[in-house]
Amino acid sequence: MKSQTITQVDVLDDSILWNNLKAGDEKAFSLLFEKHYAHLVRYGNSLSSFAEKVQDCVQDVFTDVWVYRESLNDSVVVKAYLLSSVRKRIARLHERDHVFRKSTSTDSIEFLFDFSVEHQLIADEETLGKVSHLNKLLNNLPGRQKEALYLRYNQGLSVEQIAEMLDVNYQSANNLLHRALLNLRKEWKGNLSLLLLLSSSLF
């Protein structure tokens, strides 16, 4: 496949970078690494408390992408593929540490991410109080529900992509999101539209 020329506009296009790196373009690979490395590490840190091992896992994922680039699928959603690869590699890390008792299933991974918002961005004291309350409700959700919300609203993944990442069917992933929102609404005493607005500020 012929590599396409990368322009400033194209730099933000994952599909072009992906296909260019598949063609052996080291610049495209570097740009993809720079674009996704930080949020992959953040996601990895939500699945493991060993920061150095998480960074190793993320770097190993990118190493595999480069080494096996010619056999990679052309039509992947790059962010979803990378997030899923990091999750699977951390599962193998846990397996080696006997956390999963010789299982590479990711079902038992505890999602450690804490939702938060920069308080200095909110000048209104009443709104700040409501955001803090919502923050607490989000972080009290069961881990799988919290992870599903994170992947949906923070990382922008579709329900289909979340299902694939969590190794469940579409309906199960949809149910996780639905139950998470039901749990939030049950505890949220204020206006529902405000809940959705504040949720968007957190994600």
C-alpha positions in Angstrom: 0.0 0.0 0.0 1.3 3.4 -1.0 1.9 5.8 1.9 0.0 9.0 1.8 1.7 12.3 2.4 1.1 13.6 6.0 0.0 17.3 6.3 -0.8 19.3 9.5 -4.5 18.5 9.0 -3.8 14.8 8.5 -1.8 14.5 11.7 -5.0 14.3 13.7 -6.5 11.6 11.4 -5.9 8.2 13.0 -6.8 6.2 9.9 -4.3 8.0 7.7 -1.5 7.6 10.4 -2.5 3.9 10.8 -2.3 3.1 7.1 0.9 5.1 6.7 2.6 3.2 9.6 1.4 -0.1 8.1 3.3 1.0 4.9 6.5 1.5 7.0 6.3 5.2 7.7 8.2 5.8 10.9 7.0 9.4 11.2 3.4 8.2 11.2 4.2 5.7 13.9 5.8 8.4 16.0 2.9 10.8 15.6 0.4 8.0 16.6 2.5 7.2 19.6 2.7 10.9 20.7 -1.1 11.3 20.2 -2.2 8.3 22.2 0.5 7.4 24.7 -0.6 9.6 27.5 -4.3 8.6 27.6 -3.3 4.9 27.2 -1.1 5.2 30.3 -3.9 6.9 32.2 -6.3 4.1 31.2 -3.7 1.5 32.1 -3.2 3.2 35.5 -6.9 2.7 36.1 -6.4 -1.1 35.8 -3.1 -1.5 37.7 -1.4 0.3 40.6 2.0 -0.5 39.2 2.8 2.7 37.1 6.1 1.5 35.7 4.6 -1.8 34.6 1.7 0.0 32.9 4.2 2.2 30.9 6.0 -1.0 29.9 2.7 -2.5 28.7 1.8 0.6 26.7 5.2 0.7 25.1 5.0 -3.1 24.3 1.7 -2.5 22.6 3.3 0.1 20.3 6.3 -2.1 19.7 3.9 -4.9 18.6 2.1 -2.4 16.3 5.3 -1.6 14.6 6.7 -5.1 14.4 3.5 -6.7 13.1 2.4 -3.6 11.2 2.1 -5.5 7.8 -0.5 -7.9 9.3 -2.6 -5.3 11.0 -6.2 -4.8 9.9 -6.7 -1.8 7.7 -10.1 -0.8 9.0 -9.6 -0.7 12.8 -10.8 2.1 15.0 -7.3 3.0 16.2 -8.2 4.3 19.7 -10.4 1.3 20.5 -7.8 -1.1 19.2 -5.0 0.5 21.3 -7.1 0.7 24.5 -8.2 -3.0 24.0 -4.6 -4.0 23.5 -3.4 -2.3 26.6 -6.3 -3.9 28.6 -5.4 -7.4 27.3 -1.7 -6.9 28.0 -2.4 -5.8 31.6 -4.5 -8.9 32.0 -1.5 -11.0 31.0 0.6 -9.0 33.5 -1.9 -9.9 36.2 -1.9 -13.5 35.1 1.9 -13.7 35.4 1.6 -12.2 38.9 -1.0 -14.9 39.8 -3.7 -12.3 40.4 -6.1 -14.2 38.1 -5.1 -17.7 39.1 -3.9 -18.7 35.7 -6.7 -16.9 33.8 -6.2 -14.1 31.3 -9.8 -13.0 31.6 -10.1 -9.3 32.2 -13.4 -9.7 34.2 -11.7 -9.4 37.5 -9.7 -6.2 36.9 -10.6 -3.5 39.4 -11.2 -0.2 37.7 -9.2 2.3 39.7 -9.9 5.5 37.8 -11.3 8.4 39.9 -13.6 10.9 38.0 -12.7 14.4 38.8 -13.1 18.0 37.6 -10.8 20.9 37.9 -12.5 22.9 40.6 -10.8 26.1 39.5 -12.7 25.9 36.2 -16.0 26.4 38.1 -16.6 29.8 39.6 -20.1 29.3 40.8 -20.1 27.8 44.3 -23.5 26.0 44.0 -22.5 24.4 40.7 -19.2 23.3 42.3 -21.0 21.6 45.1 -23.2 19.7 42.6 -20.2 18.7 40.6 -18.5 17.4 43.7 -21.6 15.4 44.6 -21.8 13.9 41.1 -18.1 13.2 41.3 -18.7 11.2 44.4 -21.7 9.3 42.9 -19.6 8.4 39.8 -16.8 7.0 41.9 -19.1 5.0 44.1 -20.4 3.1 41.1 -19.4 -0.6 40.6 -16.1 -0.9 38.8 -17.5 -2.3 35.6 -20.2 0.3 35.3 -17.6 3.1 36.0 -15.3 1.7 33.4 -18.1 1.5 30.8 -19.0 5.1 31.4 -15.3 6.1 31.2 -14.9 4.3 27.8 -18.2 5.7 26.5 -17.9 9.3 27.5 -14.2 10.0 28.2 -12.8 7.9 25.4 -15.7 8.2 23.0 -16.0 4.5 22.2 -19.2 3.0 20.8 -21.2 0.4 22.7 -20.0 -2.2 20.2 -16.4 -1.2 20.9 -17.0 -1.3 24.7 -18.5 -4.8 24.4 -15.5 -6.0 22.5 -13.0 -4.5 25.0 -14.8 -5.9 28.0 -15.3 -9.2 26.2 -19.1 -9.2 26.6 -22.0 -9.0 24.1 -23.6 -5.8 22.9 -26.6 -6.2 25.2 -24.4 -6.7 28.3 -22.3 -3.6 27.5 -25.5 -1.6 26.9 -26.9 -2.9 30.2 -23.7 -1.8 32.1 -24.2 1.8 30.8 -27.9 1.7 31.5 -27.5 0.5 35.0 -24.8 3.1 35.7 -27.1 5.9 34.6 -30.0 4.5 36.6 -27.8 4.4 39.7 -26.8 8.0 39.1 -30.3 9.1 38.6 -31.5 7.2 41.7 -29.1 9.1 43.9 -29.2 12.4 42.1 -31.9 14.7 43.7 -31.5 17.6 41.2 -32.7 18.2 37.7 -31.9 15.4 35.2 -30.8 17.8 32.5 -28.3 19.4 34.9 -27.0 15.9 35.7 -26.3 15.3 32.0 -24.7 18.7 31.7 -22.5 18.2 34.7 -21.6 14.7 33.5 -20.3 16.1 30.3 -18.0 18.4 32.3 -16.6 15.5 34.1 -16.1 13.4 31.0 
